[in-house]
Amino acid sequence: MNFKTCIRCGCFFSSSDSVCPNCKSKDEIDKASLKQCLANNDMPNNYESLAYLSGVSVKNINRFLDTKEFSSLKDSFNNPNINL
């Protein structure tokens, strides 16, 4: 079995996920915070504002934008009318 490095914390683990089992629950909490932030606030102008409002790091927001779950959010930030 091959070892991977956790994208979030850097530890070595063996799994098909991109994060270790310890960080998987942290990812779920961050995703829930991000969803709640988007439901309760207007769409922010940039990733930094979204990170500030949600409490989720820009690094993790970028990682989440590559998932199917948040693909529509990525399209919103690719809108030419939004200043990044």
Secondary structure, DSSP 8 states (H G I E B T S, - for coil): ---EE-TTT--EE-SSSSS-HHHHHHHHHHHHHHHHHHHHS---SSHHHHHHHH---HHHHHHHHTSGGGHHHHHHHT-TTS--
